Amino acid sequence: MKRNNIGFGAICCWILLTVLSLHANAQQSAQAAIAVATATDGQTNQKLEEGFQWLFDGKTFDGWEGNLQWFRIEDGAIVAGSLKEKVPHNEFLCTKKNYSDFELKLEVLLRGKGDNAGVQFRTLRIPNNTEVSGYQCDVGRAWNRNVWGCLYDESRRNKMLAEIADDKLKEWVKPNGWNELTIKAIGNKIQLALNGHETVSFEENDDKIAKTGVIGLQIHSGPPTEALYRNIRVKSLEPK
C-alpha cells in the first residue's frame, strides 16, 4: 500500500508539472506571436503621439505612389534603392495627398556607398520626369560633409536654403543607426530637427513658393545605396 501511495503521488506530481509546463509554453507562444506582430506592423513599438496619425501602415503602399522598381517594404520599413546596382536617377515615393501646415516625424537609416537621400515636403511632381520640385529635408552626406537635417530646394532653386555646421551634425547623427527627423511647416516658417536637436529654423520670403504639396521619400542617384524609412507619422496643424 505504501508503494502504491508513493506511485499515486508521483503521478499527481507529474500531471501537475505537465499542466504547468503546457501553460508556460502557451504563454510564451502567445508572447512570441505578439512580438512578431509588433515587429512587423511597421511601427516597431513606436507610440503614436497625441494628434498624430500613421502615414505608412508598415505593410502596404496605400496612400503612396511611385516607381516600385526602386521601392519595397521589408520588416515594416520602406526600403528605397538597391545594394546590388547603381541607382540611375533620383526616385521618389510620394503621398497621394497634399499637406500644408503639419508636423512630420519619421526614422531613416542609410546603408551602402551612396549615402544620400531625403524627405520631400510641400513638393510637386514634375510631369514626364522622375524628379520633383520642392523643399527637402536632406539625409546623409554631400559635398564631403554631413547634410542630415539641412534644408535643400530640390529641382527649383537647387541650393541649400539653410544648414547647420558639420561638427554639430557629427555629434548628433548615428552613422550606422536609425535617425529620427522632425519636419514642421507652418505658413512661411520651417523647422527641422535631427534626433531631437534643431538643425534648421527657416523663414521663406518668396510669396510665390508653394505652401502645400506632397510628402516624398527619396533615393538619390549614384552608387548602390538603400535608404530605409519607418515610423512615418504626421500631425495636421491647419486651422479646424
C-alpha positions in Angstrom: 0.0 0.0 0.0 2.8 2.4 0.8 4.4 1.8 -2.6 1.1 2.4 -4.3 0.6 5.7 -2.4 4.0 6.9 -3.4 3.3 5.9 -7.0 -0.1 7.8 -7.0 1.7 10.9 -5.5 4.3 10.8 -8.2 1.7 10.5 -10.9 -0.1 13.5 -9.4 3.1 15.5 -9.4 3.8 14.6 -13.0 0.4 15.7 -14.1 0.7 19.0 -12.2 4.2 19.7 -13.7 2.9 18.8 -17.2 -0.1 21.2 -16.9 2.2 24.0 -15.6 4.7 23.4 -18.5 1.9 23.5 -21.1 0.6 26.7 -19.6 4.0 28.3 -19.6 4.6 27.2 -23.2 1.2 28.6 -24.2 2.1 31.9 -22.6 5.5 32.0 -24.3 3.8 31.2 -27.7 1.3 34.0 -27.2 4.0 36.5 -26.2 6.1 35.4 -29.2 3.1 35.9 -31.5 2.5 39.4 -30.1 6.2 40.2 -30.5 6.2 39.1 -34.1 3.0 41.1 -34.8 4.6 44.2 -33.2 7.8 43.8 -35.0 6.2 43.5 -38.4 3.4 46.1 -38.1 5.7 48.8 -39.2 5.7 50.8 -36.1 8.4 49.0 -34.0 6.7 49.7 -30.7 6.6 53.4 -31.5 4.0 55.1 -29.5 1.7 57.3 -31.6 1.8 60.8 -30.1 -1.4 62.8 -29.5 -2.8 64.3 -32.6 -0.6 62.2 -35.0 -1.7 59.6 -37.5 0.3 56.9 -39.3 1.3 57.9 -42.8 2.6 54.4 -43.6 0.9 51.3 -42.3 4.1 49.2 -42.3 2.6 46.7 -44.7 1.3 48.3 -47.9 1.9 51.3 -50.2 -1.7 52.5 -49.5 -1.7 56.3 -49.9 1.6 56.3 -51.7 2.6 56.4 -55.4 6.0 56.0 -57.2 8.2 53.7 -59.3 8.0 50.4 -57.2 11.0 49.1 -59.1 13.0 51.1 -56.6 10.8 50.9 -53.5 9.8 47.9 -51.5 8.6 47.0 -47.9 10.7 44.9 -45.5 10.2 44.4 -41.8 7.8 47.3 -41.5 10.1 49.8 -43.3 10.0 51.3 -46.8 13.3 50.4 -48.5 14.4 52.7 -51.3 17.2 51.9 -53.8 19.4 48.8 -54.1 22.6 47.5 -52.8 23.1 45.4 -56.0 23.0 48.0 -58.7 23.5 51.7 -59.3 20.5 54.0 -59.0 20.3 55.6 -62.4 18.4 58.8 -61.4 16.7 60.2 -58.4 13.5 58.4 -57.5 10.7 59.5 -55.1 7.8 57.7 -53.4 5.2 60.3 -52.7 1.9 60.6 -50.8 -1.2 60.9 -52.9 -2.5 63.6 -50.5 -1.2 67.1 -50.2 -0.1 68.6 -46.9 0.2 72.3 -46.0 0.8 73.0 -42.3 1.9 69.9 -40.4 4.5 68.2 -38.2 6.1 65.1 -39.7 8.2 62.6 -37.8 10.0 59.5 -39.1 13.1 57.4 -38.8 15.7 57.0 -41.5 18.6 54.5 -42.0 21.2 54.7 -44.8 23.3 51.8 -46.0 25.6 51.4 -49.0 28.1 53.6 -50.8 25.8 56.4 -52.0 25.0 57.7 -48.5 22.4 60.3 -49.7 18.6 60.6 -49.6 16.0 63.0 -48.4 12.4 63.7 -47.3 10.4 66.0 -49.6 7.6 68.2 -48.4 5.4 70.9 -49.9 6.5 69.3 -53.2 5.1 68.8 -56.6 5.8 66.1 -59.2 7.4 67.3 -62.4 5.4 66.0 -65.4 7.0 63.3 -67.5 10.0 63.2 -65.2 11.2 61.2 -62.2 12.1 64.4 -60.4 10.0 66.5 -58.0 10.2 70.2 -57.1 10.1 71.4 -53.5 11.6 71.5 -50.1 13.8 68.6 -49.0 15.0 67.7 -45.5 18.3 66.3 -46.6 19.7 63.0 -45.4 23.3 61.6 -45.4 26.3 63.3 -46.9 27.0 65.6 -49.8 29.9 67.9 -50.8 32.1 66.0 -48.4 30.1 66.9 -45.3 27.0 65.9 -43.4 23.7 67.2 -44.6 21.4 65.4 -42.2 18.5 67.8 -41.3 19.6 70.5 -43.7 17.1 72.3 -45.9 17.6 71.9 -49.7 15.4 73.2 -52.5 15.0 70.2 -54.9 14.8 71.0 -58.7 13.7 74.5 -58.0 16.4 76.8 -56.7 18.7 73.8 -56.5 20.6 75.0 -53.4 20.8 74.7 -49.7 18.4 77.2 -48.1 19.6 76.6 -44.5 22.0 74.3 -42.9 24.0 73.6 -39.7 27.7 73.2 -39.1 29.1 69.8 -39.9 30.8 69.4 -36.5 27.4 69.7 -34.8 25.9 67.1 -37.1 28.8 64.7 -36.3 27.8 64.9 -32.7 24.1 64.2 -33.3 24.0 61.8 -36.2 24.1 58.0 -35.8 26.1 56.9 -38.9 25.1 53.2 -38.8 21.8 53.5 -37.0 18.2 54.9 -37.2 18.0 58.7 -37.1 14.7 60.5 -36.3 13.8 63.5 -38.3 11.2 66.1 -37.4 9.8 68.4 -40.1 7.5 71.2 -39.0 5.9 73.6 -41.5 3.6 76.4 -40.6 2.9 79.2 -43.0 6.2 80.5 -44.3 8.2 79.0 -41.3 10.0 75.7 -41.4 11.8 73.9 -38.6 13.9 70.8 -38.9 15.3 68.6 -36.2 17.6 65.6 -36.1 17.4 63.2 -33.1 15.8 65.9 -31.0 18.3 68.7 -32.0 17.1 71.6 -34.1 19.1 71.9 -37.3 17.1 74.5 -39.2 14.8 77.4 -38.5 13.9 79.0 -41.8 11.5 81.7 -43.0 10.5 81.7 -46.6 10.5 85.2 -48.1 9.3 84.4 -51.6 5.5 84.5 -51.7 5.5 82.6 -55.0 6.8 79.4 -53.3 4.1 76.9 -52.8 2.9 76.3 -49.2 1.3 73.0 -50.0 2.3 69.7 -51.7 3.0 66.1 -51.3 5.4 64.4 -48.9 8.1 62.3 -50.6 10.8 59.8 -49.8 13.9 60.0 -52.0 16.7 57.6 -53.0 19.5 59.6 -54.7 21.1 58.5 -57.9 24.6 57.1 -57.7 26.4 54.0 -56.3 24.4 51.1 -54.8 22.6 52.5 -51.8 19.5 51.9 -49.7 17.5 54.4 -47.7 15.1 52.9 -45.1 12.1 54.8 -43.8 9.9 53.8 -40.9 7.5 55.1 -38.2 6.2 57.7 -40.5 3.6 59.8 -38.8 2.1 63.2 -39.4 0.0 65.8 -37.4 -2.1 68.4 -39.2 -1.5 71.9 -37.9 -4.1 73.5 -40.2 -6.9 75.5 -38.5 -10.0 73.5 -38.0 
